[in-house]
Amino acid sequence: MDSSFDYTLKIDFYRCSVRDLHFILHVLKGASTMCNPDIVEMANETIFRLNEIGYGITDPQYTQFRKFIHSIFSLLRQLNIGRQLRIIHENYNEFSKQRQTAKGDYKSPVSSPGTPINCSPPKIMRKAPRKKLTNDQ
């Protein structure tokens, strides 16, 4: 066997689909800490794709990618990999929230009070007449 040959496995994340990235993430999650650089590289690819998609991240076609972002974010938080964690968090929040307010989809959780259209004044109640009690004795 040739001892000068490098047997290091290099994953080309650029060519992987989102489904493939999700599967690889599950494999790397259970692997040793020697795979942490691969997780960081996968996070960098995620940041690149997120920046490419931009404000379209809320479109229905990117549902699987949003789920993947949540998975990698959770793993980065567990491994305490701060730089990529912060970048993904800031970019995802920026793109998803700005798109909602730009489209006008954002609705306030508090509804404004409405005024009734036909408002009649309250009725004034009159006292009922009292019957006099007479003693017939």
C-alpha positions as CSV (number, residue, x, y, z in Angstrom):
1,M,0.0,0.0,0.0
2,D,1.2,3.5,-0.9
3,S,1.6,5.6,2.3
4,S,2.0,8.8,0.4
5,F,-1.6,8.7,-1.0
6,D,-4.1,10.8,0.8
7,Y,-7.3,8.9,1.5
8,T,-9.3,12.0,2.7
9,L,-12.8,12.1,1.5
10,K,-13.8,15.5,0.1
11,I,-17.5,16.2,-0.4
12,D,-18.5,18.6,-3.1
13,F,-21.5,20.3,-1.4
14,Y,-22.0,22.6,-4.4
15,R,-23.2,19.6,-6.5
16,C,-25.5,18.2,-3.9
17,S,-29.3,18.7,-3.9
18,V,-31.0,19.8,-0.7
19,R,-32.2,16.3,0.0
20,D,-28.6,15.1,-0.3
21,L,-27.4,17.8,2.0
22,H,-30.0,16.9,4.6
23,F,-28.9,13.2,4.4
24,I,-25.2,14.1,4.7
25,L,-26.0,16.4,7.7
26,H,-27.7,13.5,9.5
27,V,-24.6,11.3,8.8
28,L,-22.2,14.0,10.0
29,K,-24.3,14.7,13.1
30,G,-23.6,11.2,14.4
31,A,-19.9,11.3,13.3
32,S,-16.9,12.2,15.3
33,T,-15.6,15.7,15.9
34,M,-13.2,15.2,13.0
35,C,-16.2,16.0,10.8
36,N,-16.7,19.4,12.2
37,P,-14.8,21.1,9.4
38,D,-17.1,19.4,6.9
39,I,-20.1,20.7,8.8
40,V,-18.6,24.2,8.7
41,E,-18.1,23.8,4.9
42,M,-21.7,22.7,4.6
43,A,-22.8,25.7,6.5
44,N,-20.8,28.0,4.2
45,E,-22.6,26.4,1.2
46,T,-25.9,26.9,3.0
47,I,-25.0,30.6,3.5
48,F,-24.1,30.9,-0.2
49,R,-27.3,29.3,-1.3
50,L,-29.3,31.4,1.1
51,N,-27.7,34.6,-0.3
52,E,-28.4,33.4,-3.9
53,I,-32.1,32.8,-3.1
54,G,-32.4,36.0,-1.2
55,Y,-35.9,37.4,-0.5
56,G,-37.5,34.5,-2.4
57,I,-36.8,32.2,0.6
58,T,-40.5,32.4,1.6
59,D,-41.7,31.0,-1.7
60,P,-43.3,27.5,-1.5
61,Q,-40.6,25.9,-3.7
62,Y,-38.0,26.4,-1.0
63,T,-39.9,24.6,1.8
64,Q,-37.3,21.8,1.9
65,F,-34.4,24.2,2.0
66,R,-36.0,26.1,4.9
67,K,-36.3,22.9,6.8
68,F,-32.7,22.1,6.0
69,I,-31.7,25.6,7.3
70,H,-33.4,24.9,10.6
71,S,-31.6,21.6,10.9
72,I,-28.2,22.9,10.2
73,F,-28.9,25.9,12.5
74,S,-29.8,23.5,15.3
75,L,-26.6,21.5,14.8
76,L,-24.4,24.6,14.6
77,R,-25.9,25.7,17.9
78,Q,-25.2,22.3,19.5
79,L,-21.6,22.3,18.3
80,N,-21.2,26.0,19.3
81,I,-19.9,27.1,15.9
82,G,-20.7,30.8,16.3
83,R,-19.6,32.5,13.1
84,Q,-21.7,30.5,10.6
85,L,-24.6,30.3,13.2
86,R,-24.7,34.1,13.4
87,I,-24.5,34.6,9.6
88,I,-27.3,32.1,8.9
89,H,-29.5,33.5,11.6
90,E,-29.1,37.1,10.5
91,N,-29.5,36.4,6.7
92,Y,-32.5,34.1,7.2
93,N,-34.3,36.5,9.4
94,E,-33.5,39.4,7.1
95,F,-34.7,37.7,4.0
96,S,-37.8,36.1,5.4
97,K,-39.1,39.1,7.4
98,Q,-38.3,41.7,4.8
99,R,-40.1,39.8,2.1
100,Q,-43.2,39.5,4.3
101,T,-43.4,43.2,5.0
102,A,-42.5,44.1,1.4
103,K,-45.4,41.9,0.1
104,G,-47.8,43.3,2.6
105,D,-48.5,39.8,4.0
106,Y,-47.7,40.9,7.5
107,K,-50.8,41.2,9.6
108,S,-50.9,42.6,13.1
109,P,-52.0,40.2,15.8
110,V,-54.2,42.9,17.2
111,S,-57.2,43.9,15.2
112,S,-58.2,47.5,15.1
113,P,-61.5,48.3,16.8
114,G,-64.5,48.7,14.4
115,T,-67.3,51.1,14.6
116,P,-70.9,49.9,13.9
117,I,-72.5,51.3,10.8
118,N,-76.0,51.8,12.1
119,C,-75.7,53.0,15.7
120,S,-79.0,53.9,17.4
121,P,-79.0,55.7,20.7
122,P,-79.9,53.6,23.8
123,K,-83.5,53.5,24.8
124,I,-84.5,55.5,27.9
125,M,-86.5,53.2,30.2
126,R,-89.2,54.8,32.2
127,K,-90.2,53.6,35.6
128,A,-93.2,51.4,35.7
129,P,-96.2,53.0,37.5
130,R,-96.7,51.6,41.0
131,K,-100.1,50.2,42.0
132,K,-101.4,51.6,45.1
133,L,-102.3,49.1,47.7
134,T,-105.6,49.8,49.3
135,N,-106.8,48.3,52.5
136,D,-110.4,47.3,52.2
137,Q,-111.4,46.9,55.8
